[in-house]
């Protein structure tokens, strides 16, 4: 039995947590005992199976864009304000978190510590593993930023699980050798996911008639996901086809500010009731199945793009931004269409093409459904387990 401590330090509910939940469900409880702590309350992952304990460890950061300390230090340190605030955090709240991590690992006889998300965001987890003299794995679900701090932390990581070649490349730029990087693309239990794909239930819930073409976007409401680009493309496309769009997802911080901005933008674009904002949707399969077209519009490189697999699982054609992991998942013209990130015109043309061409939608959807089998959750779990086994071999 190998005991694994996993710390999830993301900003809140999103693909990283959903993907982690899928992984944990596939672990053999006879081989692994997982202790999971997140920096925010969550209900997606509960104790059971291989998961022995679930809890919350709040991570109070003093650094980061927009932090009070970094803003206060900027007039003095200027471009080095970020490094200065990181050092202050490292000597105070970061050190406390690292001590807590190490102490928990010792008391509970943990064999390996894993940080979910990226290197920088798991700084104290990495340092906690070093204190406990345990191997540390970072499940990199986002691109890493180049810099001295990131390189210093990366040097203390035993292995990085990268969800795409794009992510792996950003990790290499921190000086991590290829032998310490393991590619582990996201996985999906496609048959199980598609079982709940009741399109009619979703359309009824949101007042979408059977004959109304629907274009959907499923993503957390954060700026880089490209909702504003999507709305501008919708302003060009929806009136031509008497269509509607659904924007599925909530804000990780729960503030409502970005949602309010998007609602105002939709109104100013003259979309009126053509855009439906659903907020967090517990059954994403239903939402995707209700759409003729699914759009991924990220303006920054997407680390992977789990929603692309989910759309493929229910046979829906996808339009994705040609950057990051999304460009690795989608093959243009075969199982989806790729467009330049942030290009409203290209996105609108792709959306129009798919609404006009039903046979093309069917063809792309069928090919996507065939492709998603390559990204099984079993394959993903096997890659992760192989890394854990290698680092904990006695």
N, C-alpha and C positions, 0 to 999 in steps of 0.2 A: 504493500500500500504506500503510495507516494502522496505526500501532503503538499498542496499547492495553495499559496496565498496570492489572490488576484485583487488588485486595487484598480478601480475604475475612476479616473480623475477627469472625466469629460465635463462639458458645460451643463449637461442635462440630457434628457431623453433624446435619443436619435439612433442613427444606424449603428453606431459603435456598440451601444447597449443591446440593441436587437440582435446583432450578429454574435455578441458574446453569449447571449441567452441561448441561441441556436447551438453554439459550440458546447456549452455546458450540458445541454440535454443529451448530447451524443456520447459523453464520457462514460466509461465503464466504472460504476461505483465500487467494483471489486479491485480496481487498480488505482483509482484516484480519489482523493478526498480534497474537495475545494473549499477554501474559506474566502468569501467574497466581501469586500467592503467598497462602497461607492462614496464619493464626496457629496452626494445629494440623495434625498429619499427617492426610492424607485420601487415599483411593484411588479416589474417585468420578471425579475429573477427571485425565486423563493427557495428556501431550503428543501431538499429532496433529491433523490438519486445520488449523484456524485457530490452535490453541493451540501456540505455539512452545516455551514454557518453563513448568514447574510447580515450585514449591518451597515451603518453609515459612519464614515470618518470624514468630518468636514476638513477641508484643506483651505486654510485662510492664507491667501497669497498677498504679499506686499508688492509684488512686481507684476508687470504686464501692461500692455497699452491701456491707458485710461485709469490706471491705478493712482490713488491719491499721492502715494509716495513718489512714484516715477514722475508725475506732473510737478510735484514740489521740487524735485531734484533737477529737473530739466534746465532751469536757468543757470544752475551751477555747473552741472556735468555735461549739459548739452547732449551730444549723440551718445555719450556714455552713461546717460541717466538710467537706461535699462539695465546695464551691468551693475551699476551702483545699487539699484533697488533690489536686484537679484541677490547681491551680496548681503544686503540688510535682511532679506528674507531668509537666506541660507543660515545666517547666524542667529535667527530667532524662530519664527513660525516653521520654517522649513526644517530646521534642526529638530524641533519638537516632534514634527510629523515623522521624520526619519527615525528618531528614538522610539516612538510608538510602534512603528512598523517592525523594527528590529526586536523590540521586547516581545511583541506578539508572536513573532516567528520563533523565538527561543522557547517561550512557554508552551507553544502548541506543536513543537517539534516539526516545523515546516521544513520541507526539502528544497523548495524553489519559490521565488517571488516573481510575479509577473505584473507589469503595468499595462493596463488597457488604454490604448490610444497612441500617444507618441512619446518621444524621448524628453523633450522640454517640459511637457505637462506632468511628467512623472519624475521630476527631478528628485523629490524627497523619497520616492519609492526606491529609486536607484541607490541613493545614499543610505537608505535604511537597509537594503540588501547587503551593501558593503559592510555596514556595521555588524550585521548578523553573520557575515562571512558566508553568504549563500549566493548561488548563481541567480542572476537577474535576467529575465526575458522581457523585452518590450514588444507588445503586439502593436506594431505601427499601422494605424488605420488612417493616418494623415501624413501629408508631406512634411518633411523636416525643414526648418529654416537654418541656413548656414550661419555659423558664428562660433566664437571661441567657447561660449558657455555650452552650447549644444555638443561641440566636439569633446569638451572635457567630460561631460556626462556620458556621451556615447562610448568613451574609452572604458567605462566602468560597467558596460552591459555585456553579458556573456553571449547573448544571441538576440537578433532582431527578427521578428516575424513580420514580413512586409506583405500587404494585401495586393500589391501590384508591382510591376516593374518600375512604374513611375515613382512609387514610394521608395522602392529599393534604391533607385538612383539618387534620391535626395539623401538617403542614409549614407550612401557611399561618399557623398560630398562632405560628410562630417568626419571622414577618415576611417570609417568602419570597413574592414576588409570583407571581401565577398564571402569568405568562409564563415563569417559570423552573421551572415544574412540568409534567412530561409524564406523563400517565396511561399506564401500561403494565401492564395486568392479566397475571397469570401465564398461561403457555401450556403446552399439553400435546399431544404427538403421540398422540392418542387411539387410532387404529387400531394403532399400534405397541405402545402400552401394553397394550391389550386382548388382543393376540396370546398373551401368556403367562398369561392368566387361567385357569389350570387349577385349578378349585375342588376337584376330587377329590384332586389331589396334596397340597394343603394339608390337607384333612380327614384323609387317610390319615396324613400326617406327625404330626398332633396327636391322633389317635385320636378323631375326630369322626365319628359314624355318619351315614349318608346321610339318615336321617329326623330328625336332631336339628336343631331351629331354632337358628341362631347369630346373635348380635348382636355386631358388631365395632367396636372403636375403634382407630384407627391414629394415633398421635401420639407425639412425644418425651415421655419421662417427666419432665415438669416440672410444678410445682404448678398453674400457671394454665391448663393444658390441660383440667382438669376431670375427671381420673380418679376422684377421690373422689366427685364428684357422680354419675358414671356407675355406680360400684359400688353406691351407695345405691339408684339406680333399678333396677339389676339385682337387688338383694335383693327388690324388690317384684315384678319381672316374671318372672325366670327360673323360679322354682318353679312358677308358674301354667301355664307352657307346657312344662315339662320341657325347658327350653332351656339353652344354654350361651353364654358370651361369650368372645371372644378380645381380649386387649389386646396390640396389636402396637407395639413401639417400645422403645428403650433410653434410658438417661440420657446426656445430652451429656457430663457429667463422668466417667461410668463408675464412680461411687462405689458404686452399689448401695443407697444409703440410702433413696431414695424408693421403689425397687422393694420393698425389705423392708417399708416402711411400708404399701404397697398390698397386699402379700401378707397382712400381719397384719390389715388392715382387712377383706379378703375373708373371711378365716377367722372374724373376730369377727361378721361379718354373716351367718354361716351358709351362705356360698356354697360352701365346700369345694371340690370338684373341678369346680364349674360354671364357674369362671373359669380360662382358660388364658392365662398370660403367656408370650409367645413371644420377648421380647427383640427385638433388631434383626432384621428379616425382609428378606432380599435381594430377594425377589420380592413386592412389595406387591400386585400385580395378583391373584396367587393368593389372598392373604389376603382381599382385598375380595370376590372372586368367591365365596368360600366362605360369605359371610354373607348372611342374608336382609335384614338391616338394618345400615346403617353409621351410627355416631353421632359427631358432632362436639360436644364438650361444654365448650368453652373458657369460663372464667368471666370473663376479660378479653377485650376486643374482639380478634378474630382479624384480623391485617392482611389476609389474603386467604383462606387455607384450601385449599391445593393438594389435599389429600386428597378434598375435595368433587368436584373435577374428576375425580380418579382413580376414585372410586366411580361417578360418572355414566358414565364411559367403559366400565365393565363392566356397566352397567345396573342398579346397585343403588340402592334408595331411601335417601335420607339424612335424618337428623334433625340439625339444626344450631342452635347458639345464635344468637339474633337480635341480633347485634351485630357491628360492624366489617365487614370485607370479606365474611364469610360471608353476611350479610343482603343483600349485593349480588349474590351468586352464586345463592342459592337463592330461588325464588319459591314462597312458602308455598301448599301445596295443589296446585301444578302439577307441580313437579319435586323436591319435598321438603317437609319439615315444619320449621317454625321454632318454637323454644321460648325462654322467658326464660332468660338465662344464670344458671346456678347454681340453677335451680328444679328440685329433684328430682321433685316431683309432676308438673309439666308434662312433663318428660323421660320419666318412667315411663308416663304416659298415651299419649304419642306412640309409644313403643316397643310398648306393648300393642296400640294401634290397628293398627300395621303387621303385627304377628305374627298378628292376628286376620283381617286383610283382605288376602288374596292378590291379588285384582284391583287393589286400591289400590297394592300394592307394584309390580305389573307396570306400572300406568299411570305412576306416578312415575318408575320406572326407565327406561321408554321415553322420557319427556319429558326426563329428564336426559341420556340418550344423544344426543338431538337437540340439546340446548343446548350440550354440551361442544364442538361444532364451532365455536362462536363464539370459543372460547378456544384457537385453534390456536397452536402454537409458531411457525408462520410469521408470524402477525400480531404476536406478541410480539416476535420478533426484528426485524421491520421497524420497529417503534416505537423500539426501542433503537438500531438502526442509523441511523435518521433523526436522532436526537439527536447521535450521534457525528459524523455527516456535517456537521451544522449547526455544530458547535463546532470542527471541524477543517478547515473549508473554507479553502482558500488563495487 
